[in-house]
Amino acid sequence: MSGVTKIGFTEEQIDMLSAAERFCREKSPMEKVRKLMESERGFDADVWKEIGPLGWLGIAIPEEYGGVGLSLTEVVPVVEQMARRMMHSPFVATTLAAQAVIMGGDDFQKKKLLPEIAQGAAATVALSERNADWNLENIDTTARFDKTGYVLSGVKTFVADIYAAKWVIVSAKMEGGHIGLFIVPTDALYGEAIRREIIIDETKRSYELFLDKVFVDEEALLDDSLSSQILEHIHLAANLLSAAELTGAAQSCIDYTVEYLGTRKQFGKLIGAFQALKHPTVDAFVDYQKSRSLLYTAAYNFAQQGEGEVAVRMAKVKAEETLSFAADRSIQFHGGFGFTYDCDAQLYRRRAIFLASQYGDARYHKQKLADLLLKA
């Protein structure tokens, strides 16, 4: 493997970045974020309806299925700016579900789902289980063939925004031991099948999904010969978008901290003048710039075999560490107020902890990187 050397912004990324920055700044002030934390779904349904016509859900969907025909490279700036404003929506979950269909769906499945997703229909994925293993093939949910379809049984965890979704992509172990991925319409699920999880990031919504002999037609199965490749792709795509979320939130956290350091006085001086606060803030900003460079390197190289995986794992590691450090310092610098629920610094720390739990934390990715680089 030659190593990751490519970095740059595409013209499409620049356009997306500018449009997303304006939209998210207008639609997601922190006061609104706080208000939505208390709501049942955790996002503004009216804002979600506006995202469809913007074309963002179709960015990485092929043109023949109603999309823009670009790639996840151009999705990254949108997710980054959403996270910068702590705007929650089913956008990331829907993007991951669409990727599964693009990679493993037949023409009928693609024509059925992708045009609707591109227009604004939400979807999600149910790939994790109570064993908390980041290896998405380690699952206990089963799929038993029954005449004209499959019967799904098992429990899924960390299913994002399922109440907003029209479909959920469910992984299950088929007879013979191999993994299958199924398109399950959410209207096929009973109300008691979904239970909201209590998670540390209260700006997000996550659910357990109880599959008690749920029946789906045979046509719901994605190409099971590609299941391993699809899960690997989703794993990397999820980590790329997590790195974008972490990086966007880090920028916002640093801005929040700097604003406080420039207004709070102690001993007759602005506290931002004290080296004990100034230097760590500069360190956080330098780390943020490194994180952003790694993020866009990963986005640029995502489709490159070998290089893309290394770049994504490096980006996730650095972004997680950057936001964790920036949020920790922000909490500390805000003093007693920093440890209260009303201080926004704790929202950023919670975001870092939650995203570390999804698809691999920094230690996990460092172990994977060691294996990849030693093989190079």
C-alpha positions as CSV (number, residue, x, y, z in Angstrom):
1,M,0.0,0.0,0.0
2,S,1.5,3.4,-1.0
3,G,0.0,5.3,1.9
4,V,-2.4,8.2,2.1
5,T,-1.1,11.1,0.2
6,K,-4.1,12.7,-1.5
7,I,-5.9,15.6,0.0
8,G,-8.1,18.4,-1.4
9,F,-11.5,19.9,-1.7
10,T,-13.7,19.1,-4.7
11,E,-15.8,22.0,-6.1
12,E,-18.9,20.1,-5.0
13,Q,-17.6,19.9,-1.4
14,I,-17.0,23.7,-1.4
15,D,-20.5,24.3,-2.6
16,M,-22.0,21.9,-0.1
17,L,-19.9,23.4,2.8
18,S,-21.1,26.9,2.0
19,A,-24.8,26.0,1.7
20,A,-24.8,23.7,4.7
21,E,-23.1,26.3,6.9
22,R,-25.8,28.9,6.1
23,F,-28.7,26.5,6.5
24,C,-27.6,24.9,9.8
25,R,-26.7,28.3,11.3
26,E,-30.1,29.6,10.6
27,K,-32.1,26.5,11.5
28,S,-30.3,25.2,14.6
29,P,-29.4,27.9,17.1
30,M,-28.4,26.5,20.5
31,E,-31.6,27.6,22.1
32,K,-33.5,25.4,19.7
33,V,-31.1,22.5,20.2
34,R,-31.9,22.7,23.9
35,K,-35.6,22.8,23.3
36,L,-35.5,19.7,21.0
37,M,-33.6,17.7,23.6
38,E,-36.9,17.7,25.6
39,S,-39.0,16.6,22.6
40,E,-40.0,13.0,21.8
41,R,-38.2,12.7,18.5
42,G,-35.3,15.0,19.1
43,F,-35.4,16.8,15.8
44,D,-37.5,19.4,14.0
45,A,-39.8,17.6,11.5
46,D,-40.3,20.9,9.5
47,V,-36.6,21.3,9.0
48,W,-36.3,17.7,8.0
49,K,-38.9,18.3,5.3
50,E,-36.7,21.2,4.0
51,I,-33.6,19.0,3.7
52,G,-35.2,16.7,1.0
53,P,-35.7,19.5,-1.5
54,L,-32.2,20.7,-0.9
55,G,-31.0,17.5,-2.5
56,W,-28.7,16.5,0.4
57,L,-30.1,13.0,0.9
58,G,-29.5,12.3,-2.8
59,I,-25.9,13.5,-2.8
60,A,-24.4,9.9,-2.8
61,I,-27.3,8.3,-4.7
62,P,-26.8,7.5,-8.4
63,E,-28.6,9.8,-10.9
64,E,-30.5,6.9,-12.4
65,Y,-32.2,6.5,-9.1
66,G,-33.1,10.1,-8.6
67,G,-29.9,11.2,-6.8
68,V,-27.2,13.7,-7.5
69,G,-24.7,11.1,-8.5
70,L,-21.8,12.2,-6.3
71,S,-20.3,10.3,-3.3
72,L,-19.8,10.2,0.5
73,T,-16.9,12.6,-0.2
74,E,-19.5,15.4,-0.8
75,V,-21.7,14.2,2.1
76,V,-18.9,15.0,4.7
77,P,-19.2,18.8,4.7
78,V,-23.0,18.6,5.2
79,V,-22.6,16.3,8.3
80,E,-19.7,18.5,9.6
81,Q,-21.9,21.6,9.5
82,M,-24.8,19.9,11.0
83,A,-22.6,18.8,13.9
84,R,-21.1,22.3,14.2
85,R,-24.6,23.5,15.1
86,M,-25.5,20.4,17.0
87,M,-28.4,19.8,14.5
88,H,-29.9,16.4,14.9
89,S,-31.9,14.7,12.2
90,P,-32.2,11.2,10.6
91,F,-29.7,12.4,7.9
92,V,-26.7,10.1,8.9
93,A,-28.9,7.0,9.5
94,T,-30.7,7.5,6.2
95,T,-27.4,8.0,4.3
96,L,-26.1,4.7,5.8
97,A,-29.2,2.8,4.9
98,A,-29.1,4.2,1.3
99,Q,-25.4,3.0,1.0
100,A,-26.5,-0.5,1.9
101,V,-29.1,-0.6,-0.8
102,I,-26.8,1.0,-3.4
103,M,-24.2,-1.7,-2.7
104,G,-26.4,-4.8,-2.2
105,G,-29.8,-4.1,-3.7
106,D,-31.1,-5.4,-7.0
107,D,-32.6,-3.0,-9.6
108,F,-36.1,-3.5,-8.2
109,Q,-35.0,-2.7,-4.6
110,K,-33.0,0.3,-5.7
111,K,-35.9,1.7,-7.8
112,K,-38.3,1.2,-4.9
113,L,-36.2,2.9,-2.1
114,L,-33.6,5.2,-3.5
115,P,-35.8,7.7,-5.3
116,E,-37.9,8.1,-2.2
117,I,-34.9,8.6,0.0
118,A,-33.5,11.2,-2.4
119,Q,-36.7,13.1,-2.1
120,G,-36.7,13.0,1.7
121,A,-37.9,9.7,3.0
122,A,-36.0,8.6,6.1
123,A,-34.5,5.2,6.7
124,T,-32.1,3.6,9.3
125,V,-29.9,0.6,10.0
126,A,-30.2,-2.0,12.8
127,L,-26.8,-3.7,12.8
128,S,-25.6,-3.6,16.5
129,E,-26.6,-6.0,19.3
130,R,-26.4,-6.3,23.0
131,N,-22.9,-7.9,22.8
132,A,-21.6,-4.4,21.9
133,D,-19.2,-5.9,19.4
134,W,-18.0,-3.5,16.7
135,N,-17.6,-6.5,14.4
136,L,-20.9,-6.2,12.7
137,E,-20.9,-9.9,11.7
138,N,-21.0,-11.0,15.4
139,I,-24.8,-11.1,15.7
140,D,-27.4,-13.5,17.2
141,T,-30.5,-12.2,15.3
142,T,-31.7,-15.0,13.0
143,A,-33.5,-15.2,9.7
144,R,-35.4,-18.4,9.1
145,F,-36.8,-19.1,5.6
146,D,-40.6,-19.8,5.6
147,K,-42.3,-20.5,2.3
148,T,-42.3,-17.1,0.6
149,G,-40.1,-15.1,2.9
150,Y,-38.1,-14.9,6.1
151,V,-38.9,-14.8,9.8
152,L,-36.6,-12.5,11.8
153,S,-36.0,-12.9,15.5
154,G,-33.6,-11.1,17.8
155,V,-32.8,-7.8,19.5
156,K,-31.0,-4.8,17.9
157,T,-29.5,-1.9,19.7
158,F,-28.6,1.7,18.8
159,V,-31.1,1.9,16.1
160,A,-31.1,5.6,15.3
161,D,-34.4,7.6,14.6
162,I,-36.5,4.5,13.8
163,Y,-39.7,6.4,14.4
164,A,-38.9,8.7,11.5
165,A,-37.9,5.9,9.2
166,K,-39.9,4.3,6.5
167,W,-37.5,1.3,6.3
168,V,-34.8,-0.2,8.5
169,I,-32.0,-2.4,7.2
170,V,-31.7,-5.4,9.6
171,S,-28.8,-7.8,9.7
172,A,-29.5,-11.4,10.6
173,K,-27.8,-14.8,10.6
174,M,-29.3,-17.1,8.0
175,E,-29.5,-20.8,7.9
176,G,-26.0,-22.0,7.1
177,G,-24.4,-19.3,9.3
178,H,-23.9,-16.5,6.8
179,I,-25.3,-13.0,7.3
180,G,-28.2,-11.5,5.4
181,L,-29.4,-7.9,5.2
182,F,-33.1,-7.3,5.0
183,I,-35.2,-4.2,4.1
184,V,-37.9,-4.2,6.8
185,P,-40.7,-1.6,6.4
186,T,-41.3,0.0,9.8
187,D,-45.0,-0.4,9.4
188,A,-44.4,-4.1,9.7
189,L,-43.2,-3.6,13.3
190,Y,-45.5,-3.5,16.3
191,G,-45.4,-0.6,18.7
192,E,-44.0,-2.7,21.5
193,A,-41.2,-3.8,19.2
194,I,-39.4,-0.4,19.7
195,R,-38.1,0.9,23.0
196,R,-36.2,4.2,23.4
197,E,-32.7,3.8,24.9
198,I,-31.3,6.2,27.4
199,I,-28.0,7.4,25.9
200,I,-25.5,10.0,27.1
201,D,-26.0,12.3,24.1
202,E,-29.5,13.7,24.7
203,T,-29.5,15.6,21.4
204,K,-29.8,12.2,19.6
205,R,-32.4,9.4,19.7
206,S,-31.6,5.7,19.8
207,Y,-33.8,2.7,20.2
208,E,-33.8,-1.0,20.8
209,L,-35.6,-3.1,18.2
210,F,-37.3,-6.3,19.3
211,L,-37.9,-8.6,16.4
212,D,-40.4,-11.2,17.5
213,K,-40.9,-13.4,14.5
214,V,-41.2,-10.5,12.1
215,F,-42.1,-11.7,8.6
216,V,-40.6,-10.1,5.4
217,D,-41.0,-11.1,1.8
218,E,-38.2,-12.9,0.0
219,E,-37.6,-9.8,-2.1
220,A,-36.6,-7.9,1.1
221,L,-33.2,-9.7,1.2
222,L,-30.2,-7.8,-0.2
223,D,-27.6,-9.8,-2.1
224,D,-26.4,-12.1,0.6
225,S,-23.2,-12.9,-1.3
226,L,-22.2,-9.3,-0.7
227,S,-23.2,-9.1,3.0
228,S,-19.6,-9.0,4.4
229,Q,-18.6,-6.3,1.9
230,I,-21.7,-4.2,2.6
231,L,-21.1,-4.4,6.4
232,E,-17.5,-3.4,5.9
233,H,-18.6,-0.5,3.7
234,I,-21.2,0.6,6.3
235,H,-18.7,0.3,9.1
236,L,-16.2,2.6,7.3
237,A,-18.9,5.0,6.1
238,A,-20.3,5.3,9.6
239,N,-16.9,6.1,11.0
240,L,-16.2,8.7,8.2
241,L,-19.4,10.5,9.1
242,S,-18.7,10.1,12.8
243,A,-15.4,11.8,12.2
244,A,-17.2,14.6,10.5
245,E,-19.6,15.0,13.4
246,L,-16.8,15.0,15.9
247,T,-14.8,17.6,13.9
248,G,-17.8,19.9,13.4
249,A,-18.6,19.7,17.1
250,A,-15.0,20.4,18.0
251,Q,-15.0,23.7,16.1
252,S,-18.2,24.7,17.8
253,C,-16.9,23.8,21.3
254,I,-13.7,25.8,20.7
255,D,-15.7,28.8,19.6
256,Y,-17.9,28.5,22.7
257,T,-14.8,28.4,24.9
258,V,-13.0,31.3,23.3
259,E,-16.2,33.4,23.6
260,Y,-16.3,32.7,27.3
261,L,-12.5,33.4,27.8
262,G,-13.0,36.7,26.1
263,T,-15.8,37.9,28.4
264,R,-15.2,36.4,31.8
265,K,-13.0,38.5,34.1
266,Q,-11.0,37.3,37.2
267,F,-8.7,39.5,39.3
268,G,-9.5,42.4,37.0
269,K,-8.3,40.7,33.8
270,L,-10.0,38.6,31.1
271,I,-9.3,35.0,31.9
272,G,-8.3,34.4,28.3
273,A,-5.1,36.3,29.1
274,F,-3.9,33.6,31.6
275,Q,-1.5,31.2,30.1
276,A,-3.0,28.2,31.9
277,L,-6.2,28.8,29.9
278,K,-4.8,30.3,26.7
279,H,-2.2,27.6,25.9
280,P,-4.6,24.6,26.2
281,T,-7.1,26.5,24.0
282,V,-4.5,26.9,21.3
283,D,-3.6,23.2,21.6
284,A,-7.3,22.4,21.1
285,F,-7.5,24.6,18.0
286,V,-4.3,23.0,16.6
287,D,-5.8,19.6,17.2
288,Y,-9.0,20.7,15.5
289,Q,-7.0,21.8,12.4
290,K,-5.3,18.4,12.3
291,S,-8.6,16.6,12.7
292,R,-10.1,18.5,9.8
293,S,-7.2,17.8,7.6
294,L,-7.5,14.1,8.4
295,L,-11.2,14.2,7.8
296,Y,-11.0,15.6,4.4
297,T,-8.1,13.4,3.5
298,A,-10.4,10.4,4.5
299,A,-13.3,11.9,2.5
300,Y,-11.0,12.4,-0.6
301,N,-9.6,8.9,-0.4
302,F,-12.6,7.0,0.8
303,A,-13.2,5.0,-2.4
304,Q,-9.5,4.0,-2.6
305,Q,-8.9,0.4,-1.6
306,G,-6.6,0.2,1.4
307,E,-5.8,3.9,1.6
308,G,-9.5,4.8,2.3
309,E,-9.7,2.5,5.3
310,V,-6.4,3.8,6.8
311,A,-7.5,7.4,6.3
312,V,-11.0,6.8,7.8
313,R,-9.6,5.1,10.9
314,M,-7.0,7.8,11.4
315,A,-9.7,10.5,11.1
316,K,-12.0,8.9,13.6
317,V,-9.2,8.5,16.1
318,K,-8.0,12.1,15.9
319,A,-11.5,13.6,15.8
320,E,-12.6,11.7,18.9
321,E,-9.5,12.7,20.8
322,T,-9.8,16.3,19.7
323,L,-13.4,16.8,20.8
324,S,-12.8,15.0,24.1
325,F,-9.9,17.3,24.9
326,A,-11.6,20.5,23.7
327,A,-14.8,19.7,25.7
328,D,-12.8,18.7,28.9
329,R,-10.9,21.9,28.8
330,S,-14.1,23.9,28.2
331,I,-15.8,22.3,31.2
332,Q,-12.8,23.0,33.3
333,F,-12.4,26.7,32.2
334,H,-16.1,27.4,32.9
335,G,-15.4,26.6,36.5
336,G,-18.4,25.4,38.6
337,F,-20.8,26.4,35.9
338,G,-19.0,24.0,33.6
339,F,-20.2,21.0,35.6
340,T,-23.9,22.1,35.4
341,Y,-26.5,20.9,32.9
342,D,-26.9,24.5,31.6
343,C,-23.4,24.7,30.3
344,D,-23.1,23.8,26.7
345,A,-19.6,22.4,27.1
346,Q,-21.1,19.2,28.6
347,L,-23.2,18.7,25.4
348,Y,-19.9,18.4,23.4
349,R,-18.4,16.0,25.9
350,R,-21.5,13.8,25.7
351,R,-21.3,13.9,21.9
352,A,-17.7,12.7,22.0
353,I,-18.5,9.8,24.5
354,F,-21.5,8.7,22.5
355,L,-19.8,8.7,19.1
356,A,-16.8,6.8,20.6
357,S,-19.3,4.0,21.4
358,Q,-20.5,3.7,17.8
359,Y,-18.6,1.6,15.3
360,G,-15.3,1.8,17.3
361,D,-13.5,4.1,19.7
362,A,-10.0,5.5,19.3
363,R,-8.3,2.5,20.9
364,Y,-10.2,0.0,18.7
365,H,-9.2,1.9,15.5
366,K,-5.6,2.2,16.6
367,Q,-5.5,-1.5,16.9
368,K,-6.9,-1.9,13.5
369,L,-4.4,0.7,12.1
370,A,-1.5,-1.2,13.6
371,D,-2.6,-4.4,11.8
372,L,-3.1,-2.5,8.5
373,L,0.2,-0.6,8.6
374,L,2.2,-3.6,9.6
375,K,0.8,-5.4,6.5
376,A,1.7,-2.5,4.2
